[in-house]
Amino acid sequence: MSLAEGFGEHNLEDVVNVLVQVVEAAGALIIFIGAVIAFVRFARAAVRPAGLDPFARLRLNLGRYLVLGLEFQLAADILRTAVAPNFTELAQLAAIAAIRTALNFFLGREIKEETDLVRADQAAGSPVAAASAAASSPAASPPADGRAEGGGSTGPARPPGTAGRPPPPGREP
């Protein structure tokens, strides 16, 4: 006895149609919420000049909402063909699945690139990077006589956190 026989095919189709509408609505709601959040964050970031970081994070978060919403839409399409599909419905599902899978693939790749960009931007603005940049600035250079401030050392100043470590190859004093 199949599931369709137990419920009656007409009743099962009604149940599946309701489920399809619920899943489609959930996907649309996820995309809508992501778009609203992205717009609010965009409006805030647009009035505060902060460089690339806010916009990259904004795109990253919006992309995540889009990917999740598209997954729900694909699930609804699969549910739609769960009850007695014909060849036309299967062909439509295959085409829709291919398009949505391609969209998810490219969105996923874009999210990965944006994540790498945000991480690189954060690393450039991190305290370690700032300390390294400050150590290489002219203000942090040793006096012209080659001694560090305080007169205790006769060698060139070293970046913070490198004391006691041997210099890299080719940079011997």
N, C-alpha and C positions, 0 to 999 in steps of 0.2 A: 504494500500500500504506500503510495507516494504522499508527500506532504500536500500536494495540490488536491488529491482525492480526499484526504482527511478534512481539510477546511472547505473544500469546494473551490474550484479554480476561480470562480468569480470573487469569492470572499478573499482569497489569497491575493489576487490582483489588487483589490481595494486596500488591503493592509500594506502591500508593497508600495502602492502609489502614495499612501500617506507617509510611509517611511522615506520615500524618495524626496517628497516635499520637505520633510523635516531636515534631512541631511543637506539638501540644496540650500535651505534657508540658513542652516548653520554655517555652511561655506560662505554664503553671501554676507552673513553677519560678521564673520571673522575678517573678511576682506574690507568690509565697511569700517569696522572698528580700527583696523590697522591704518586705513586711509585717514580717518579722523585723528588718530594719535599722531600720525606723520604730519598732518597739516598743522596741528597745534604746535608740535615741536619745530616745524619749519618756520611758523610765524614768530616763535620765540627766538630762534637762531638768526632769523633775518634781521632783527633789530639789534642784535648783539654781535659785532664783528669778532669772530673767534677762529677764523681760518677754515681749514678743510674739515677738521674733526667732527663738528656737529652734523654737517651734511652727509658725511660718509656714514656716520652712525644712523642717521635718519633713514638713508637708503637701505642700510643693512636691516634695520628693524622692519621697515615696510616690506622688504623682500621676504622676510620670514613669514609675515602675515599672508602675503600673496601665495607663497608656496603651500602653507597650511590650508588656506581657503581652496586652492585648486585641488588639493588632495581630497577634500570633502566633496567637491564637485565631481571628481572622477568616481568616488565611491557611490554617489547618487546615480551616475550613469551606469555603473555596474549593477546596482540594485534594480534599476529600471529594466534591465534585460534578464533578470533572474527568473521571471515567470514566463515560461513558454515563449522564448525569443524566436523570431523568424530570421531568415538570412539577412534581410534588409536592416533589422535592428542590430544584428551582430556586426554587420559591415559599418554601420554608423558608429557603434561603440568602438570598433577598432580604429576608425579615423579619429574620433574624439580622444580616445586614449593615447594615440600616437601624438596628436597635437599637444595635449596637456602634459604628456611625459616629456616632450621636447621643451615645452615652456618651463617645466620644473627643472629639467637638466640645466638650461641656460640661466634660470634664476639662481639655482644652486651654485653654479660656477661664478655668477656675479656676486653672490653672497660671500663666497670664499675669497674672491679678490678684494671685496670691500673689507672683510675681516682682516686680511693681511695688511691692507692699507691703514686701517685704524690701529692695528698693533704696531706698525712701523711708526705711525704718527705719535702714538703714546710712548714708544721707546725713545723717540727723539725728544719728547718733552718730559721724560722721567728724571727724577733727581740724580740718578747715576749719570745719565747723558748730560745733564746740566752741570754737574760737578766736573765731568771730563771736559766740557766746553769751557768752563770757567778756568780750568787749569791750563788750557792752551791759549787763553786770551792774553793780550799784552799786559793787562793789569796784574795778571798772576805770574808773569815771567820773572825770573830772578834778576837782580840788579846787574848792571853792565859789567861789574867786576867779576861775575861768575859765581858769586856766593849767594846762598839763600838768605832771606831776611833773618836777622838775628845773628849772622856771621858764623853759625855753627858748622856749616857744610861748605866744602869747596866745589862740589859737583853741581850739575844742573838740577833744577827742581824737578821732581817726579810727580805724576798725577796722584791724587789721593787713592789710598788703598793698594798702592804698588810697592810700598816700602818693604824691604827685605826680599823682594823677588828679584831674580837676576834679570837684566835687560834682555829684550828679544834679540835673536840672532841678527847680526849685522848692525846692531846699535850699541856695541861695546864702548865704554868711555875711553 
